[in-house]
Amino acid sequence: MLATLYGRALDAEARNPILGDQMAKEVVSRIDYDWRKTSIKPRTASSVVVRSAHFDNWAAQFLAAHDRATVLHVGCGLDTRVFRLDPGSGVEWYDIDYPDVISLAEQLNPRRDHHHLVPSSATDPAWLQTIPADRPTLLLAEGVTPYLSKDDGIALLRRVVERFPSGELQFDAYSRFGIKATQRSNTVVRRSGATLQWAINGPEDIIRMVPGIRLLAAVSAFQTDAIARLPAVYRLMSIAMAGIPALRTMAQYQRYEF
């Protein structure tokens, strides 16, 4: 959580930022923490925020099509996405994360109308029953699925599809190879002590397990439009990785409608 927050803050200081999230920069300045522990540096920050830029774009598309909607931003951490996208008054936005995370967010972020903070594990069925099921709903889960078990993840997706009248599921996913490679090589994951679990090799893994959904898009993390905004060295790395099937599919952004 702190590593991705710091990446957004460093991006905000860049000459040509991708997100330009000034609120993330402000939040970082108010937390007493040795940010070197995150292993995120100015030269690597852009590679952290490119995923957020992609999901900002997809979420904005959903909101542009639904001026009255519900957004379930699960595993939100200290992401200030609701402030970046600034949805209209017809959108009820719910940030869901563990109680200690929500408590910290309450201290650091300003209040805004139609923005609700839900202190709960994303996989606890109880919180979902408190959300009114009266409008199109977006489940947005950036950087969440690898940390869930397969059973918990599938159950969460099914509950959303069954409860709400229509909407979208948007999340990133790692293949079996991606889970293993990220567990070994990603410094942030290793330093946090986290264990990655749920491997999603492709959309067929989701479609087979979650009735009532239709695939809208499945994009390699190395082939998104946001890659064009990375520094040259990262663009070249992405092009090279996209050319190798096992690497191209190791990290994907997936989008479904129901």
C-alpha positions in Angstrom: 0.0 0.0 0.0 2.7 2.5 1.0 4.9 1.5 -2.0 2.2 2.3 -4.6 1.3 5.5 -2.7 4.9 6.6 -2.9 5.1 5.8 -6.5 2.2 8.1 -7.2 3.7 10.8 -5.1 7.0 10.6 -7.0 5.2 10.6 -10.3 3.5 13.9 -9.2 6.9 15.5 -8.9 8.1 14.4 -12.3 8.5 16.8 -15.2 6.0 14.9 -17.3 3.8 13.0 -14.8 1.5 10.2 -15.9 -1.1 10.6 -13.1 -0.1 13.9 -11.6 -1.7 12.9 -8.3 -0.8 15.9 -6.1 -3.0 14.5 -3.3 -0.7 11.4 -3.1 2.2 13.8 -2.7 0.5 15.6 0.1 -0.4 12.4 1.9 3.2 11.1 1.7 4.4 14.3 3.3 2.1 13.7 6.3 3.2 10.1 7.0 6.3 9.5 9.2 7.9 6.7 7.4 11.3 5.8 5.8 10.2 5.7 2.2 13.4 4.1 1.1 12.0 0.9 2.5 9.5 0.8 -0.4 12.4 0.4 -2.9 10.5 2.8 -5.2 12.7 5.5 -6.7 12.0 8.5 -9.0 13.3 6.6 -12.1 11.0 3.6 -11.3 7.9 5.5 -10.2 6.4 5.7 -13.7 6.3 1.9 -14.0 4.3 1.8 -10.8 1.6 4.3 -11.8 1.1 3.1 -15.4 -1.3 0.4 -14.1 -3.3 3.0 -12.1 -3.5 5.2 -15.2 -5.0 2.3 -17.2 -7.7 1.6 -14.5 -8.5 5.3 -14.2 -9.2 5.3 -17.9 -11.5 2.2 -17.8 -13.3 3.5 -14.7 -13.8 6.9 -16.3 -15.3 5.2 -19.4 -17.8 3.3 -17.1 -18.7 6.5 -15.3 -19.2 8.4 -18.6 -21.8 5.8 -19.6 -23.5 5.8 -16.2 -24.1 9.1 -14.5 -26.0 7.2 -11.8 -23.8 4.4 -10.6 -22.2 2.6 -7.7 -18.4 2.0 -7.5 -16.9 -0.7 -5.3 -13.2 0.1 -5.0 -12.0 -3.0 -3.2 -8.5 -3.1 -1.6 -8.3 0.6 -2.1 -5.4 1.2 0.3 -4.5 4.9 0.3 -5.4 5.4 -3.4 -7.1 8.8 -4.0 -8.8 7.6 -7.2 -12.1 9.0 -6.3 -10.5 12.5 -6.1 -8.6 12.0 -9.4 -11.8 10.9 -11.3 -14.1 13.3 -9.4 -17.4 11.6 -10.3 -20.6 13.5 -10.2 -23.2 13.5 -7.5 -25.1 10.6 -9.1 -22.2 8.2 -8.2 -22.0 6.5 -4.9 -18.4 5.6 -4.4 -17.3 3.0 -1.8 -13.7 2.5 -0.8 -13.3 -0.9 0.9 -10.2 -2.1 2.9 -9.1 -3.5 6.2 -10.2 -1.4 9.3 -6.7 -0.1 10.0 -6.3 1.1 6.4 -9.7 2.8 6.4 -8.8 4.5 9.8 -5.6 5.9 8.3 -7.5 7.1 5.2 -10.0 8.9 7.4 -7.1 10.8 9.0 -5.3 11.7 5.8 -8.0 12.4 3.1 -10.6 15.1 3.1 -14.3 14.1 3.3 -16.4 14.4 0.2 -20.1 13.8 -0.5 -21.2 10.4 -1.9 -17.8 8.9 -0.8 -18.1 6.1 1.7 -15.3 4.3 3.6 -16.0 0.6 4.4 -13.7 -1.0 7.0 -13.8 -4.6 6.0 -11.9 -7.4 4.2 -13.0 -7.4 0.6 -13.8 -11.1 0.9 -16.1 -10.8 3.9 -19.7 -11.3 2.5 -21.2 -9.0 5.1 -20.2 -5.6 3.8 -21.7 -6.2 0.4 -25.1 -6.6 1.9 -25.0 -3.0 3.2 -24.6 -1.5 -0.3 -27.8 -0.5 -2.1 -28.4 -2.6 -5.2 -30.3 0.0 -7.2 -28.0 1.1 -10.0 -25.3 -0.1 -12.4 -22.2 -1.1 -10.4 -18.5 -1.2 -11.1 -16.3 -3.5 -9.1 -12.7 -2.1 -9.4 -9.9 -4.2 -7.9 -6.4 -3.0 -8.8 -3.6 -5.0 -7.3 -5.9 -7.2 -5.4 -6.6 -10.6 -7.0 -3.1 -12.1 -6.6 -3.4 -11.8 -2.8 -6.7 -13.6 -2.7 -7.3 -17.4 -2.7 -9.0 -18.6 -5.8 -12.1 -19.6 -3.8 -12.4 -16.2 -2.1 -11.8 -14.3 -5.3 -14.4 -16.2 -7.3 -16.9 -15.9 -4.5 -16.5 -12.1 -4.4 -17.0 -11.8 -8.2 -20.1 -14.1 -8.0 -21.6 -12.1 -5.1 -21.3 -8.8 -7.0 -22.8 -10.3 -10.2 -25.7 -11.8 -8.3 -26.5 -8.8 -6.2 -26.5 -5.9 -8.6 -28.7 -5.4 -11.7 -25.8 -4.7 -14.2 -22.3 -3.4 -14.3 -18.7 -4.2 -14.8 -15.8 -6.1 -13.2 -12.4 -4.5 -13.7 -9.2 -6.0 -12.3 -5.6 -7.0 -13.0 -4.5 -10.6 -12.9 -1.3 -12.7 -13.0 -0.9 -16.0 -14.8 0.7 -19.0 -13.0 4.0 -18.0 -14.4 3.4 -14.4 -13.4 2.6 -15.3 -9.8 5.8 -17.3 -9.4 8.0 -14.7 -11.1 6.6 -11.8 -9.2 6.9 -13.6 -5.9 10.6 -14.1 -6.5 11.6 -10.9 -8.3 9.3 -8.1 -7.1 11.2 -6.2 -4.3 8.0 -4.7 -2.9 6.3 -8.1 -2.6 9.3 -9.7 -1.0 9.9 -6.9 1.5 6.3 -6.8 2.5 6.3 -10.5 3.3 3.2 -11.0 1.1 2.3 -14.3 -0.5 0.7 -14.3 -3.9 -1.9 -17.0 -4.4 -4.5 -16.7 -7.2 -3.2 -17.4 -10.7 -5.6 -16.4 -13.5 -4.1 -17.6 -16.8 -6.7 -15.9 -19.0 -10.3 -14.7 -19.2 -11.5 -18.3 -19.7 -10.6 -19.0 -16.0 -13.1 -16.3 -15.0 -15.9 -16.9 -17.5 -16.0 -20.6 -16.6 -16.4 -19.9 -12.9 -18.6 -16.7 -12.8 -21.9 -17.2 -14.6 -23.6 -14.2 -16.3 -20.5 -12.2 -17.4 -19.2 -11.3 -20.8 -15.6 -10.4 -21.6 -15.1 -6.8 -22.7 -11.3 -6.6 -22.8 -8.2 -8.5 -21.8 -5.0 -6.5 -22.3 -1.4 -7.4 -21.5 0.1 -5.1 -19.0 2.9 -4.6 -21.5 0.6 -3.5 -24.4 -1.6 -0.9 -22.9 -2.0 2.7 -24.2 -0.4 4.0 -21.1 2.9 2.3 -22.0 3.5 5.1 -24.5 3.9 7.5 -21.6 6.7 5.6 -20.0 10.4 6.6 -20.3 12.1 5.1 -23.4 13.9 2.3 -21.5 10.6 1.0 -20.0 8.8 1.3 -23.4 11.6 -0.9 -25.0 11.4 -3.4 -22.2 7.6 -3.6 -22.6 7.9 -4.2 -26.3 10.4 -6.9 -25.8 8.3 -8.6 -23.1 5.2 -8.4 -25.2 7.0 -10.3 -27.9 7.3 -13.4 -25.7 4.0 -15.2 -25.1 4.8 -16.4 -21.5 5.8 -12.9 -20.6 3.1 -11.1 -22.5 0.4 -12.9 -20.6 2.0 -12.9 -17.1 0.2 -9.7 -16.2 -3.2 -8.8 -17.7 -5.9 -6.2 -17.2 -9.3 -7.7 -17.5 -12.7 -6.2 -18.0 -16.1 -7.9 -18.0 -19.8 -6.8 -18.1 -22.8 -8.4 -16.4 
